Amino acid sequence: MQIVIDIPEETYKDIVKNGFIYDEDNEIVTHVIKNGIPFPKGHGRLIDADRFLKKVEKDREHEIYMHSWTADMVLKRLDSWYAPTIIEADKEER
């Protein structure tokens, strides 16, 4: 299972630095996991869409025919326009 959690930066740094969760942080970690957002099975890859859109807006000035792009053309641009994958797609069958 993959989930998105919002954990306090200091708690995260302590866990990474020490390799374990202090007893006093157990409640915080339990809370953020309990309130995490699960990714649906079979989800696509996660990218920074805002970063991609900024690039599209910047390059739109130079692309006269952008309105006629096919989905394949958009995907190729997505891969080449600084939209690295943050979380890989879930290949699990539904």
KOLGU-4560 file (N, C-alpha, C; in nm, 3 decimals, padded with zeros to 5 digits):
<recs>
<n_xx: 00.085 n_yy: -00.118 n_zz: 00.000 ca_xx: 00.000 ca_yy: 00.000 ca_zz: 00.000 c_xx: 00.089 c_yy: 00.123 c_zz: 00.000 mol: A seq: 1 type: MET>
<n_xx: 00.051 n_yy: 00.222 n_zz: -00.079 ca_xx: 00.121 ca_yy: 00.349 ca_zz: -00.083 c_xx: 00.027 c_yy: 00.456 c_zz: -00.031 mol: A seq: 2 type: GLN>
<n_xx: 00.079 n_yy: 00.541 n_zz: 00.059 ca_xx: 00.000 ca_yy: 00.651 ca_zz: 00.113 c_xx: 00.083 c_yy: 00.779 c_zz: 00.113 mol: A seq: 3 type: ILE>
<n_xx: 00.014 n_yy: 00.891 n_zz: 00.111 ca_xx: 00.078 ca_yy: 01.021 ca_zz: 00.127 c_xx: 00.052 c_yy: 01.064 c_zz: 00.270 mol: A seq: 4 type: VAL>
<n_xx: 00.161 n_yy: 01.101 n_zz: 00.340 ca_xx: 00.146 ca_yy: 01.151 ca_zz: 00.476 c_xx: 00.209 c_yy: 01.289 c_zz: 00.487 mol: A seq: 5 type: ILE>
<n_xx: 00.158 n_yy: 01.368 n_zz: 00.580 ca_xx: 00.213 ca_yy: 01.499 ca_zz: 00.610 c_xx: 00.271 c_yy: 01.490 c_zz: 00.750 mol: A seq: 6 type: ASP>
<n_xx: 00.403 n_yy: 01.476 n_zz: 00.758 ca_xx: 00.470 ca_yy: 01.455 ca_zz: 00.886 c_xx: 00.554 c_yy: 01.578 c_zz: 00.919 mol: A seq: 7 type: ILE>
<n_xx: 00.558 n_yy: 01.618 n_zz: 01.046 ca_xx: 00.642 ca_yy: 01.732 ca_zz: 01.082 c_xx: 00.788 c_yy: 01.708 c_zz: 01.040 mol: A seq: 8 type: PRO>
<n_xx: 00.849 n_yy: 01.811 n_zz: 00.985 ca_xx: 00.984 ca_yy: 01.797 ca_zz: 00.931 c_xx: 01.084 c_yy: 01.749 c_zz: 01.037 mol: A seq: 9 type: GLU>
<n_xx: 01.075 n_yy: 01.802 n_zz: 01.157 ca_xx: 01.169 ca_yy: 01.763 ca_zz: 01.263 c_xx: 01.153 c_yy: 01.614 c_zz: 01.300 mol: A seq: 10 type: GLU>
<n_xx: 01.028 n_yy: 01.567 n_zz: 01.304 ca_xx: 01.004 ca_yy: 01.426 ca_zz: 01.334 c_xx: 01.065 c_yy: 01.340 c_zz: 01.224 mol: A seq: 11 type: THR>
<n_xx: 01.044 n_yy: 01.378 n_zz: 01.099 ca_xx: 01.101 ca_yy: 01.304 ca_zz: 00.986 c_xx: 01.254 c_yy: 01.301 c_zz: 00.995 mol: A seq: 12 type: TYR>
<n_xx: 01.315 n_yy: 01.418 n_zz: 01.019 ca_xx: 01.461 ca_yy: 01.425 ca_zz: 01.027 c_xx: 01.514 c_yy: 01.337 c_zz: 01.140 mol: A seq: 13 type: LYS>
<n_xx: 01.446 n_yy: 01.337 n_zz: 01.254 ca_xx: 01.489 ca_yy: 01.253 ca_zz: 01.367 c_xx: 01.483 c_yy: 01.105 c_zz: 01.330 mol: A seq: 14 type: ASP>
<n_xx: 01.376 n_yy: 01.064 n_zz: 01.262 ca_xx: 01.362 ca_yy: 00.923 ca_zz: 01.223 c_xx: 01.472 c_yy: 00.885 c_zz: 01.125 mol: A seq: 15 type: ILE>
<n_xx: 01.498 n_yy: 00.968 n_zz: 01.026 ca_xx: 01.601 ca_yy: 00.939 ca_zz: 00.926 c_xx: 01.739 c_yy: 00.937 c_zz: 00.991 mol: A seq: 16 type: VAL>
<n_xx: 01.766 n_yy: 01.035 n_zz: 01.076 ca_xx: 01.897 ca_yy: 01.046 ca_zz: 01.142 c_xx: 01.925 c_yy: 00.928 c_zz: 01.235 mol: A seq: 17 type: LYS>
<n_xx: 01.825 n_yy: 00.892 n_zz: 01.316 ca_xx: 01.845 ca_yy: 00.792 ca_zz: 01.420 c_xx: 01.809 c_yy: 00.650 c_zz: 01.377 mol: A seq: 18 type: ASN>
<n_xx: 01.727 n_yy: 00.638 n_zz: 01.273 ca_xx: 01.689 ca_yy: 00.505 ca_zz: 01.226 c_xx: 01.578 c_yy: 00.440 c_zz: 01.307 mol: A seq: 19 type: GLY>
<n_xx: 01.515 n_yy: 00.517 n_zz: 01.394 ca_xx: 01.402 ca_yy: 00.464 ca_zz: 01.471 c_xx: 01.314 c_yy: 00.579 c_zz: 01.515 mol: A seq: 20 type: PHE>
<n_xx: 01.197 n_yy: 00.544 n_zz: 01.569 ca_xx: 01.102 ca_yy: 00.644 ca_zz: 01.615 c_xx: 01.109 c_yy: 00.652 c_zz: 01.768 mol: A seq: 21 type: ILE>
<n_xx: 01.137 n_yy: 00.771 n_zz: 01.818 ca_xx: 01.138 ca_yy: 00.789 ca_zz: 01.963 c_xx: 00.998 c_yy: 00.762 c_zz: 02.018 mol: A seq: 22 type: TYR>
<n_xx: 00.992 n_yy: 00.714 n_zz: 02.141 ca_xx: 00.863 ca_yy: 00.686 ca_zz: 02.205 c_xx: 00.772 c_yy: 00.809 c_zz: 02.203 mol: A seq: 23 type: ASP>
<n_xx: 00.828 n_yy: 00.927 n_zz: 02.227 ca_xx: 00.745 ca_yy: 01.048 ca_zz: 02.232 c_xx: 00.691 c_yy: 01.086 c_zz: 02.093 mol: A seq: 24 type: GLU>
<n_xx: 00.747 n_yy: 01.029 n_zz: 01.985 ca_xx: 00.698 ca_yy: 01.056 ca_zz: 01.850 c_xx: 00.598 c_yy: 00.952 c_zz: 01.800 mol: A seq: 25 type: ASP>
<n_xx: 00.578 n_yy: 00.846 n_zz: 01.876 ca_xx: 00.485 ca_yy: 00.740 ca_zz: 01.833 c_xx: 00.345 c_yy: 00.794 c_zz: 01.804 mol: A seq: 26 type: ASN>
<n_xx: 00.297 n_yy: 00.882 n_zz: 01.890 ca_xx: 00.162 ca_yy: 00.937 ca_zz: 01.872 c_xx: 00.153 c_yy: 01.020 c_zz: 01.744 mol: A seq: 27 type: GLU>
<n_xx: 00.257 n_yy: 01.100 n_zz: 01.718 ca_xx: 00.259 ca_yy: 01.183 ca_zz: 01.596 c_xx: 00.260 c_yy: 01.093 c_zz: 01.472 mol: A seq: 28 type: ILE>
<n_xx: 00.347 n_yy: 00.995 n_zz: 01.471 ca_xx: 00.360 ca_yy: 00.906 ca_zz: 01.355 c_xx: 00.231 c_yy: 00.827 c_zz: 01.334 mol: A seq: 29 type: VAL>
<n_xx: 00.173 n_yy: 00.779 n_zz: 01.441 ca_xx: 00.046 ca_yy: 00.706 ca_zz: 01.430 c_xx: -00.062 c_yy: 00.795 c_zz: 01.372 mol: A seq: 30 type: THR>
<n_xx: -00.067 n_yy: 00.919 n_zz: 01.418 ca_xx: -00.168 ca_yy: 01.015 ca_zz: 01.369 c_xx: -00.151 c_yy: 01.043 c_zz: 01.220 mol: A seq: 31 type: HIS>
<n_xx: -00.027 n_yy: 01.068 n_zz: 01.175 ca_xx: -00.009 ca_yy: 01.102 ca_zz: 01.033 c_xx: -00.035 c_yy: 00.981 c_zz: 00.943 mol: A seq: 32 type: VAL>
<n_xx: -00.003 n_yy: 00.862 n_zz: 00.990 ca_xx: -00.033 ca_yy: 00.743 ca_zz: 00.910 c_xx: -00.184 c_yy: 00.721 c_zz: 00.905 mol: A seq: 33 type: ILE>
<n_xx: -00.250 n_yy: 00.734 n_zz: 01.020 ca_xx: -00.395 ca_yy: 00.717 ca_zz: 01.025 c_xx: -00.467 c_yy: 00.815 c_zz: 00.933 mol: A seq: 34 type: LYS>
<n_xx: -00.413 n_yy: 00.936 n_zz: 00.920 ca_xx: -00.475 ca_yy: 01.039 ca_zz: 00.838 c_xx: -00.413 c_yy: 01.049 c_zz: 00.699 mol: A seq: 35 type: ASN>
<n_xx: -00.330 n_yy: 00.952 n_zz: 00.663 ca_xx: -00.268 ca_yy: 00.953 ca_zz: 00.531 c_xx: -00.370 c_yy: 00.929 c_zz: 00.421 mol: A seq: 36 type: GLY>
<n_xx: -00.332 n_yy: 00.968 n_zz: 00.302 ca_xx: -00.421 ca_yy: 00.952 ca_zz: 00.186 c_xx: -00.371 c_yy: 00.834 c_zz: 00.104 mol: A seq: 37 type: ILE>
<n_xx: -00.448 n_yy: 00.725 n_zz: 00.098 ca_xx: -00.403 ca_yy: 00.609 ca_zz: 00.021 c_xx: -00.414 c_yy: 00.634 c_zz: -00.130 mol: A seq: 38 type: PRO>
<n_xx: -00.317 n_yy: 00.584 n_zz: -00.203 ca_xx: -00.325 ca_yy: 00.587 ca_zz: -00.348 c_xx: -00.416 c_yy: 00.474 c_zz: -00.393 mol: A seq: 39 type: PHE>
<n_xx: -00.500 n_yy: 00.498 n_zz: -00.492 ca_xx: -00.585 ca_yy: 00.389 ca_zz: -00.541 c_xx: -00.501 c_yy: 00.286 c_zz: -00.616 mol: A seq: 40 type: PRO>
<n_xx: -00.543 n_yy: 00.161 n_zz: -00.609 ca_xx: -00.473 ca_yy: 00.055 ca_zz: -00.682 c_xx: -00.479 c_yy: 00.087 c_zz: -00.831 mol: A seq: 41 type: LYS>
<n_xx: -00.369 n_yy: 00.062 n_zz: -00.900 ca_xx: -00.363 ca_yy: 00.086 ca_zz: -01.042 c_xx: -00.343 c_yy: 00.232 c_zz: -01.080 mol: A seq: 42 type: GLY>
<n_xx: -00.301 n_yy: 00.316 n_zz: -00.983 ca_xx: -00.282 ca_yy: 00.458 ca_zz: -01.012 c_xx: -00.168 c_yy: 00.479 c_zz: -01.111 mol: A seq: 43 type: HIS>
<n_xx: -00.175 n_yy: 00.592 n_zz: -01.180 ca_xx: -00.067 ca_yy: 00.630 ca_zz: -01.271 c_xx: 00.048 c_yy: 00.692 c_zz: -01.194 mol: A seq: 44 type: GLY>
<n_xx: 00.152 n_yy: 00.728 n_zz: -01.265 ca_xx: 00.269 ca_yy: 00.786 ca_zz: -01.198 c_xx: 00.236 c_yy: 00.926 c_zz: -01.147 mol: A seq: 45 type: ARG>
<n_xx: 00.300 n_yy: 00.962 n_zz: -01.039 ca_xx: 00.280 ca_yy: 01.092 ca_zz: -00.978 c_xx: 00.392 c_yy: 01.185 c_zz: -01.025 mol: A seq: 46 type: LEU>
<n_xx: 00.353 n_yy: 01.301 n_zz: -01.078 ca_xx: 00.449 ca_yy: 01.402 ca_zz: -01.122 c_xx: 00.414 c_yy: 01.535 c_zz: -01.057 mol: A seq: 47 type: ILE>
<n_xx: 00.504 n_yy: 01.632 n_zz: -01.073 ca_xx: 00.476 ca_yy: 01.768 ca_zz: -01.029 c_xx: 00.407 c_yy: 01.839 c_zz: -01.145 mol: A seq: 48 type: ASP>
<n_xx: 00.274 n_yy: 01.831 n_zz: -01.148 ca_xx: 00.197 ca_yy: 01.886 ca_zz: -01.259 c_xx: 00.211 c_yy: 02.036 c_zz: -01.269 mol: A seq: 49 type: ALA>
<n_xx: 00.223 n_yy: 02.106 n_zz: -01.156 ca_xx: 00.238 ca_yy: 02.251 ca_zz: -01.161 c_xx: 00.367 c_yy: 02.290 c_zz: -01.234 mol: A seq: 50 type: ASP>
<n_xx: 00.473 n_yy: 02.216 n_zz: -01.207 ca_xx: 00.600 ca_yy: 02.242 ca_zz: -01.276 c_xx: 00.585 c_yy: 02.222 c_zz: -01.426 mol: A seq: 51 type: ARG>
<n_xx: 00.515 n_yy: 02.116 n_zz: -01.463 ca_xx: 00.491 ca_yy: 02.088 ca_zz: -01.604 c_xx: 00.409 c_yy: 02.199 c_zz: -01.668 mol: A seq: 52 type: PHE>
<n_xx: 00.303 n_yy: 02.242 n_zz: -01.601 ca_xx: 00.216 ca_yy: 02.346 ca_zz: -01.656 c_xx: 00.289 c_yy: 02.479 c_zz: -01.674 mol: A seq: 53 type: LEU>
<n_xx: 00.378 n_yy: 02.510 n_zz: -01.581 ca_xx: 00.458 ca_yy: 02.632 ca_zz: -01.595 c_xx: 00.543 c_yy: 02.625 c_zz: -01.721 mol: A seq: 54 type: LYS>
<n_xx: 00.600 n_yy: 02.508 n_zz: -01.747 ca_xx: 00.681 ca_yy: 02.489 ca_zz: -01.868 c_xx: 00.593 c_yy: 02.501 c_zz: -01.992 mol: A seq: 55 type: LYS>
<n_xx: 00.474 n_yy: 02.444 n_zz: -01.989 ca_xx: 00.382 ca_yy: 02.453 ca_zz: -02.102 c_xx: 00.347 c_yy: 02.599 c_zz: -02.128 mol: A seq: 56 type: VAL>
<n_xx: 00.313 n_yy: 02.673 n_zz: -02.023 ca_xx: 00.278 ca_yy: 02.814 ca_zz: -02.039 c_xx: 00.393 c_yy: 02.894 c_zz: -02.099 mol: A seq: 57 type: GLU>
<n_xx: 00.513 n_yy: 02.867 n_zz: -02.051 ca_xx: 00.631 ca_yy: 02.938 ca_zz: -02.102 c_xx: 00.654 c_yy: 02.908 c_zz: -02.250 mol: A seq: 58 type: LYS>
<n_xx: 00.640 n_yy: 02.782 n_zz: -02.287 ca_xx: 00.667 ca_yy: 02.741 ca_zz: -02.424 c_xx: 00.548 c_yy: 02.763 c_zz: -02.517 mol: A seq: 59 type: ASP>
<n_xx: 00.432 n_yy: 02.791 n_zz: -02.461 ca_xx: 00.312 ca_yy: 02.814 ca_zz: -02.544 c_xx: 00.335 c_yy: 02.930 c_zz: -02.640 mol: A seq: 60 type: ARG>
<n_xx: 00.411 n_yy: 03.028 n_zz: -02.596 ca_xx: 00.441 ca_yy: 03.143 ca_zz: -02.681 c_xx: 00.512 c_yy: 03.100 c_zz: -02.810 mol: A seq: 61 type: GLU>
<n_xx: 00.585 n_yy: 02.990 n_zz: -02.802 ca_xx: 00.664 ca_yy: 02.944 ca_zz: -02.917 c_xx: 00.595 c_yy: 02.834 c_zz: -02.996 mol: A seq: 62 type: HIS>
<n_xx: 00.483 n_yy: 02.784 n_zz: -02.946 ca_xx: 00.414 ca_yy: 02.671 ca_zz: -03.009 c_xx: 00.283 c_yy: 02.719 c_zz: -03.070 mol: A seq: 63 type: GLU>
<n_xx: 00.284 n_yy: 02.748 n_zz: -03.194 ca_xx: 00.164 ca_yy: 02.798 ca_zz: -03.262 c_xx: 00.055 c_yy: 02.692 c_zz: -03.269 mol: A seq: 64 type: ILE>
<n_xx: 00.092 n_yy: 02.568 n_zz: -03.287 ca_xx: -00.007 ca_yy: 02.462 ca_zz: -03.309 c_xx: -00.033 c_yy: 02.377 c_zz: -03.185 mol: A seq: 65 type: TYR>
<n_xx: -00.005 n_yy: 02.429 n_zz: -03.067 ca_xx: -00.022 ca_yy: 02.351 ca_zz: -02.945 c_xx: -00.164 c_yy: 02.296 c_zz: -02.930 mol: A seq: 66 type: MET>
<n_xx: -00.264 n_yy: 02.370 n_zz: -02.974 ca_xx: -00.403 ca_yy: 02.328 ca_zz: -02.961 c_xx: -00.433 c_yy: 02.201 c_zz: -03.040 mol: A seq: 67 type: HIS>
<n_xx: -00.347 n_yy: 02.165 n_zz: -03.134 ca_xx: -00.372 ca_yy: 02.047 ca_zz: -03.215 c_xx: -00.290 c_yy: 01.926 c_zz: -03.170 mol: A seq: 68 type: SER>
<n_xx: -00.228 n_yy: 01.934 n_zz: -03.054 ca_xx: -00.147 ca_yy: 01.822 ca_zz: -03.006 c_xx: -00.234 c_yy: 01.700 c_zz: -02.980 mol: A seq: 69 type: TRP>
<n_xx: -00.179 n_yy: 01.583 n_zz: -03.008 ca_xx: -00.246 ca_yy: 01.457 ca_zz: -02.973 c_xx: -00.203 c_yy: 01.418 c_zz: -02.833 mol: A seq: 70 type: THR>
<n_xx: -00.271 n_yy: 01.322 n_zz: -02.775 ca_xx: -00.234 ca_yy: 01.273 ca_zz: -02.641 c_xx: -00.091 c_yy: 01.221 c_zz: -02.641 mol: A seq: 71 type: ALA>
<n_xx: -00.052 n_yy: 01.152 n_zz: -02.748 ca_xx: 00.085 ca_yy: 01.099 ca_zz: -02.757 c_xx: 00.187 c_yy: 01.213 c_zz: -02.754 mol: A seq: 72 type: ASP>
<n_xx: 00.157 n_yy: 01.321 n_zz: -02.823 ca_xx: 00.248 ca_yy: 01.436 ca_zz: -02.824 c_xx: 00.260 c_yy: 01.497 c_zz: -02.685 mol: A seq: 73 type: MET>
<n_xx: 00.149 n_yy: 01.504 n_zz: -02.613 ca_xx: 00.151 ca_yy: 01.559 ca_zz: -02.477 c_xx: 00.236 c_yy: 01.470 c_zz: -02.387 mol: A seq: 74 type: VAL>
<n_xx: 00.221 n_yy: 01.338 n_zz: -02.398 ca_xx: 00.299 ca_yy: 01.247 ca_zz: -02.314 c_xx: 00.448 c_yy: 01.258 c_zz: -02.343 mol: A seq: 75 type: LEU>
<n_xx: 00.484 n_yy: 01.273 n_zz: -02.470 ca_xx: 00.626 ca_yy: 01.291 ca_zz: -02.504 c_xx: 00.679 c_yy: 01.420 c_zz: -02.444 mol: A seq: 76 type: LYS>
<n_xx: 00.601 n_yy: 01.526 n_zz: -02.450 ca_xx: 00.642 ca_yy: 01.653 ca_zz: -02.389 c_xx: 00.653 c_yy: 01.638 c_zz: -02.237 mol: A seq: 77 type: ARG>
<n_xx: 00.559 n_yy: 01.569 n_zz: -02.180 ca_xx: 00.560 ca_yy: 01.548 ca_zz: -02.036 c_xx: 00.691 c_yy: 01.484 c_zz: -01.992 mol: A seq: 78 type: LEU>
<n_xx: 00.735 n_yy: 01.383 n_zz: -02.065 ca_xx: 00.859 ca_yy: 01.314 ca_zz: -02.030 c_xx: 00.982 c_yy: 01.402 c_zz: -02.051 mol: A seq: 79 type: ASP>
<n_xx: 00.977 n_yy: 01.491 n_zz: -02.149 ca_xx: 01.096 ca_yy: 01.570 ca_zz: -02.179 c_xx: 01.096 c_yy: 01.708 c_zz: -02.113 mol: A seq: 80 type: SER>
<n_xx: 00.987 n_yy: 01.749 n_zz: -02.054 ca_xx: 00.977 ca_yy: 01.884 ca_zz: -01.997 c_xx: 00.986 c_yy: 01.884 c_zz: -01.845 mol: A seq: 81 type: TRP>
<n_xx: 01.085 n_yy: 01.825 n_zz: -01.792 ca_xx: 01.111 ca_yy: 01.834 ca_zz: -01.649 c_xx: 00.993 c_yy: 01.791 c_zz: -01.563 mol: A seq: 82 type: TYR>
<n_xx: 00.933 n_yy: 01.683 n_zz: -01.599 ca_xx: 00.825 ca_yy: 01.628 ca_zz: -01.518 c_xx: 00.867 c_yy: 01.489 c_zz: -01.471 mol: A seq: 83 type: ALA>
<n_xx: 00.972 n_yy: 01.484 n_zz: -01.389 ca_xx: 01.019 ca_yy: 01.353 ca_zz: -01.344 c_xx: 00.913 c_yy: 01.284 c_zz: -01.258 mol: A seq: 84 type: PRO>
<n_xx: 00.916 n_yy: 01.154 n_zz: -01.262 ca_xx: 00.824 ca_yy: 01.074 ca_zz: -01.183 c_xx: 00.864 c_yy: 01.084 c_zz: -01.036 mol: A seq: 85 type: THR>
<n_xx: 00.769 n_yy: 01.118 n_zz: -00.952 ca_xx: 00.792 ca_yy: 01.124 ca_zz: -00.808 c_xx: 00.760 c_yy: 00.989 c_zz: -00.746 mol: A seq: 86 type: ILE>
<n_xx: 00.648 n_yy: 00.929 n_zz: -00.786 ca_xx: 00.609 ca_yy: 00.795 ca_zz: -00.743 c_xx: 00.571 c_yy: 00.717 c_zz: -00.868 mol: A seq: 87 type: ILE>
<n_xx: 00.629 n_yy: 00.600 n_zz: -00.885 ca_xx: 00.601 ca_yy: 00.517 ca_zz: -01.001 c_xx: 00.455 c_yy: 00.473 c_zz: -01.003 mol: A seq: 88 type: GLU>
<n_xx: 00.406 n_yy: 00.444 n_zz: -01.121 ca_xx: 00.269 ca_yy: 00.394 ca_zz: -01.137 c_xx: 00.256 c_yy: 00.259 c_zz: -01.071 mol: A seq: 89 type: ALA>
<n_xx: 00.138 n_yy: 00.231 n_zz: -01.023 ca_xx: 00.106 ca_yy: 00.101 ca_zz: -00.964 c_xx: 00.065 c_yy: 00.009 c_zz: -01.078 mol: A seq: 90 type: ASP>
<n_xx: 00.147 n_yy: -00.089 n_zz: -01.107 ca_xx: 00.122 ca_yy: -00.178 ca_zz: -01.221 c_xx: 00.026 c_yy: -00.291 c_zz: -01.185 mol: A seq: 91 type: LYS>
<n_xx: -00.016 n_yy: -00.297 n_zz: -01.060 ca_xx: -00.103 ca_yy: -00.404 ca_zz: -01.014 c_xx: -00.234 c_yy: -00.405 c_zz: -01.094 mol: A seq: 92 type: GLU>
<n_xx: -00.274 n_yy: -00.524 n_zz: -01.132 ca_xx: -00.400 ca_yy: -00.540 ca_zz: -01.206 c_xx: -00.518 c_yy: -00.518 c_zz: -01.113 mol: A seq: 93 type: GLU>
<n_xx: -00.623 n_yy: -00.460 n_zz: -01.165 ca_xx: -00.745 ca_yy: -00.438 ca_zz: -01.085 c_xx: -00.831 c_yy: -00.559 c_zz: -01.084 mol: A seq: 94 type: ARG>
</recs>
